[in-house]
Amino acid sequence: MSTPSFRNSLSNDCYRRAKTLIPGGTQLLSKRPEMFAPEIWPAYYSKAKGCRVWDLDGKEYIDMSIMAVGACILGYADDDVDGAVVEAIRRGVNSTLNCPEEVELAEALIELHPWFDMVRYARGGGEAMSVAVRIARAHTGRDVVLFSGYHGWCDWYLAANLADDSGLDGQLMPGLQPNGVPRGLTGTAVPFHFNDIGSLRDTIRGREKQIAAIVIEPARGEDAPGEYLQSLRDLASEIGAVLIFDEITSGYRMCAGGIHRRYGIYPDIAVFAKSMANGYAMSAVIGTEQVMQAAQTTFISSTNWTDRIGPTAALATLNKYCRCDTHTHIITAGETIKRIWQEAAHASGLELEVSGLPSLASFTFRHTHPHEMNTRFTVEMLQRNFLAFRQFKPSLAHRDDDISDYRDAINDVFSLLARTSPDRLLVSPVSHAGFQRLTRE
Ligand SMILES: Cc1ncc(COP(=O)(O)O)c(C=O)c1O
């Protein structure tokens, strides 16, 4: 195969400049091109619309990867959401007074989750999780947070790696370093394994009254077992801890609002970001009055949490999400893509494990050289005009034609990968698997 032709692109030139100006090059780990195909992945976009993205050189791709890390559930630059935002901009995005959209949004979110009573807002997912944990600590007067899953960049969470720098390794993102997190926070965040209530009970025995909160992602790869969620609900009530569901990724993927609506198991607080505003900065902490009122006993306040764009975009997103039956569309699209992967793997003789909720689908090459396979897969798909990765987050904008074109490309690329010997897989530097490699170059 010829050497891929992306190396001298404007996007790569921009990324080379970025690395001298911005530590790490990007603001989000998952947008570093090294995660996909170093020196090849186009890194920057000039325009995005529907499920299409144009890089700085004007090359057009169909995005069959992570759709802005799951934020753009309706597709890029959605006309209805953008129309509402443009209107809000014309009427002023900030002022000395508050925007009424944040009240309207609170009413809409509570109507969707009637077991909750009150809402606070932030603009990012990680900061909303910090707000939720602060409220839980204020409400209980306790310090320790038990958690499983990924919950963002903030001190309360990274503190888990102070006691043991592999504490977070089983929680989605291995190798996170807690440098800069005060040593005094050691022991305040304790990880436990998903769906292992026995070890959780062992972990807390004798210190039940120190536990402020139990924090989980109610679903990540797969649906959480109902008994597990119920046991957590019972345990939190028994020890007087606040049960927090981080719905930043699971929210809006299987239904409007929280996935816990489908399970019928209700936390004290749920946290939303990402998909709730189709890519605009917005996050929400929504919970019972009893717990949320503790926000009044501590200081949680920020200027840009009052802007009009976030709640306007969230309202317009929720509106369109429900009107277009978006969850049905993305679940069907995700199921189709999982079938395409399985059938192409079968036809080509590749060993592939396909997993995940349909709207958070992923695959893993069962191969002696998985990183090389991932990298070459992405490189080959780029050459066929797809942004592609081993995860696919469908949006309302993915239509049958896009999926059918993707099917052809997948058949082609899987067959090529199956025919390529391991020592000839790489035609570019290999993709990086986690945080460590990216920070230690
Ligand atoms: C479950 C979960 N919690 C928290 C976060 C952090 O959100 P943000 O990246 O908006 O800070 C993420 C982001 O991937 C997430 O998936």
The ligand as an SDF file (V2000), in Angstrom:
LIG
                    3D

 16 16  0  0  0  0  0  0  0  0999 V2000
  -19.6700    9.4040   32.2240 C   0  0  0  0  0  0  0  0  0  0  0  0
  -18.8840   10.6690   32.0520 C   0  0  0  0  0  0  0  0  0  0  0  0
  -18.7350   11.4930   33.1080 N   0  0  0  0  0  0  0  0  0  0  0  0
  -18.0520   12.6450   32.9980 C   0  0  0  0  0  0  0  0  0  0  0  0
  -17.4850   13.0270   31.8100 C   0  0  0  0  0  0  0  0  0  0  0  0
  -16.7590   14.3330   31.7090 C   0  0  0  0  0  0  0  0  0  0  0  0
  -17.4970   15.2120   30.9440 O   0  0  0  0  0  0  0  0  0  0  0  0
  -16.7810   16.4560   30.2200 P   0  0  0  0  0  0  0  0  0  0  0  0
  -15.8290   15.8790   29.2360 O   0  0  0  0  0  0  0  0  0  0  0  0
  -17.9040   17.2300   29.5900 O   0  0  0  0  0  0  0  0  0  0  0  0
  -16.0950   17.2430   31.2970 O   0  0  0  0  0  0  0  0  0  0  0  0
  -17.6050   12.1930   30.6870 C   0  0  0  0  0  0  0  0  0  0  0  0
  -16.9710   12.5470   29.4160 C   0  0  0  0  0  0  0  0  0  0  0  0
  -16.6180   11.7170   28.6250 O   0  0  0  0  0  0  0  0  0  0  0  0
  -18.3200   10.9800   30.8070 C   0  0  0  0  0  0  0  0  0  0  0  0
  -18.4630   10.1380   29.7900 O   0  0  0  0  0  0  0  0  0  0  0  0
  1  2  1  0
  2  3  1  0
  2 15  2  0
  3  4  2  0
  4  5  1  0
  5  6  1  0
  5 12  2  0
  6  7  1  0
  7  8  1  0
  8  9  2  0
  8 10  1  0
  8 11  1  0
 12 13  1  0
 12 15  1  0
 13 14  2  0
 15 16  1  0
M  END
$$$$
